[in-house]
């Protein structure tokens, strides 16, 4: 992964937007992030971490104050980071959550966090996700590094990588678990422990079931007294096999007892069968005696009822003979009753017809029917006139409505014509307004761009004037600095010359008579030079220091002038030669034109909308006018039809009304007379028909009596009986006959058996049968108990034997599973107390240590090597992930905590770099093109610092870019590419390249 660009605004100490272009350092490969303490150097790394992962590690346990304290309520807080991986180039824009003043109601409200992920596709940024959860999921696939891995292999924050070296096994395991995602091995351990517990529970349950079965069998044997004499003394003792053997012996004795009880039961059953047969014979004779005596009594009672049965048979025979005359007698009675009713109805109908006062020459059924038909035909012709008469008010209302609709339709046509005549002028006026607004609005985009350019030119012109003033001041400072440098250089040259000139005098002051001269070796000094102008080396060093200070001031002044000229050239390119006043006037004029264009944009929309509405109204008016004309024609036609219908109806009603007040009255009067006539005709016809029917019924009745055994109708009526009484007599006669025959046959059969007259005694046979059954039941119970004992005892022994055999195999499997689970969990025979996860992490740690030693050997000139230690920790603490340091000078290993500050930094740096190599290899071999290291170099001496720098130079090989945060001045001199973080007068920080 390579970082390309970072933008920070309203975040940490940075108020204004700060831009860091990491690609500018690609050629150098290494750059320094420098600045005073508290300026915000580490905040740059915080912004990188926040942009990619939405959090900052050093704020996780406290107040997450990501938003800058320098922000005003309306200022934004935002981090934008661009990076690339093998998947492409991406940009993340993220804002933290913070409180801001509410826009309504006062107080504070929460500004929610926001994030967006974009990808550079076809020379433009394309959005991928805009929700925190979606962005996190996409970044997981793109980065292929969790935040913990990122902080361990890319962003090495203050003291973070040293913590890995100095941590104990437990803390190191926690970190490595997150980096290598080995939680699955802990799950494996948990699953094996669960399987071990389950297997142990099942095994204990099976053994408990075996023991319970054996104890139940032993209790059964004891309760049934099946133990042998030797076995009785050792109940529930011995091994499981011995207990099973004793129980099998007891089972054989139980089976022998069962055979004895089965034989005794068979003998008892034979005796019971004989006793039951004797008792059955005695009971049959007793029953036959009782039946014979009962049959004799029943025959005597049936013979006594014979006279009554004969009388009932005679009554039933006369009733059945009279039953043949029932129909003719009933028919004659009904005919007489119907004739009388018809005569009464005919009299009533004559009286009603007389009240109608209708004159007929002859009143018969035929004449009445003819008269009714004629009047009915006339009333049918009047019904249509009656309907027209009833509908007359409705027809008048319809005529009034038709007249109203015709008038309204005519007025609507006139109104549409008037409105249509006004629209052409309105459309022409709106078209002119729209065209004027469109010409002005079309310039809006161009004017916006022109205003932006004018703003840029105005700002650039203002900045150019300020830069020119700054440049004049810087050039004066440069002249002064150059003069000071020339003076200092001249003074240094003069001092060096004077010191050279005075070397002879200085040497002469050191001559001692008799001692050899340090220059010529002579012991005599006849003419030593005079030291008239003494200049010391300290005087020269002081002058050199002054010269260096002046040179530094000259360089800084020159850099300042160069920087101001560069900035002024850039600004002049923007201003295109305009002064601030001219640029301001252009901006004012452009702003006014832009405002007019914006107003025209709104006016254009209103004008176009009004024109569209007016045009649409014109088309609608044409349609409405055609619809109104059609409605007017339809209303006039409907009015003519209704007027014609009204005239025709009035003529028809006058003709049908006649002398009556209305047609309905005339129809009602005729209808009543027709009903009266038809009622009288029907009554006359019914009376004649009933008279004929009565005469025929009487004649039929006389013929039936002549053919019967009865003298007259009265005798026949007296002999008639209801059907229920006849059925009752017939059932009584039949029942008596059947019962007498049945009793006679039964008595005859019993008399033929020659049964004794004295009653049969059942006492002896019943006592014998009862005793035999008691003995048989006792024998069956004993046999059943013996059989139950054999079956239950056999089942218990067999079940215990099967379970015991299965437990042996289960015991072996459990031993293997327990050993494996204990080994994985670091228990039992695991001498290092190392879990499976720790074992896997130990292998990873060995690779990390090997990768770290490749650099630590060079950085420590071969003295130190890191070694993985799996020694047991004290008091049962977690072990297996220890790191010790091998010192080649002593040939001994020692704890990492015993290293000095500089040695600890070098070892931690080497270990962090080795960890980075292994983690990236495990993450799919991703390429790490950007690396940050925060502080720690101040603990190194000059030689060791050079070694560390050579190591960092190796890191930047292959296109990698390394960023370092440090206060060490020598590193600032060695690393020319720098990001300088400095505080402004307002207290906020800024970043300068």
Buried (B, 14 or more C-beta within 10 A) or exposed (E): BBBBBBBBBBBBBBBBBBEBEBEBBBEBBBBBBBBEEEBBBBBBBBBBBBBBBBBBBEEEEEEBEBBBEBBEEEBEBBBBBBBBBEEEBBBBBBBBEBEBEEEEEEEEEEBEBBBBBBBBEEEEBEEBBEEBEEBBEBBEEBBBBBBBBBBBBBBBBBEBBBEBBBBBBEBBBEBBBBBBEBEEBBEBBEEBBEBBEEBBEBBEEBBEBBBEBBBBBBEBBBEBEBBEEEBEEEBEEEEBEEBBEBBBBBBEBBBEBBEEBBEBBEEBBEBBEEBBEBBEEBBEBBEBBEBBBBBEEBBEEBEEEEEEBEEBEEBBEBBBBBBEBEEBBEBBEEBBEBBEEBBEBBEEBBEBBEEBEBEEEEBEBEBBBEBBEEBEEEBEEBEBBBBBBEEEEEBEEBBEBBBEBBEBBBEBBEEBEEEBEEBEEBBEEBBEBBEBBBEBBBBBEEBBEBBEBBBBBBBBBBBBBEBBEBBEEBBEBBEEBBEBBEEBBEBBEEBBEBBEEBEEBBBBEEBEEEEEBEEEEEEEBEEBBEBEEEBEEEBBEBBBEBBEEBBEBBEBBBEBBEBBBEBBEEBBEBBEEBEBEBBBBBBEEBBEBBEBBBBBBEBBEEBBEBBEEBBEBBEEBEEBBEBBBEBBEBBBEBBEEBEEBBEEBEEBBEEBBEEBEBBBBBBEBBEEBBEBBBBBBBBBBBBEEBBEBBEEBEEBBEEBBEEBEBEEBEBBEEBBBEEEEBEBBBEBBEEBEEBBEEBEEBBEEBEEEEBEEEEBEBEEBBEBBEEBBEBBEEBBEBBEBBBEBBEBBBEBBBBBBEBBEBBEEBEEEBEEBBBEBBBBBBBEEBEBBBBBBBBBBBEBBBBBBBBBBEBBBBBBEEBBBBEBBBEBBEEEEBBBBBBBBBBEEEEEEEEBEEBEEBBBBBBBBBBBBBBBBBBBEBBEEBEBBBBBBBBBBBBBEEEBBEBBBEBBEBBBEEEBBBBBBBBBEBBBEEBEBBBBBEBEEEEBBBBEE
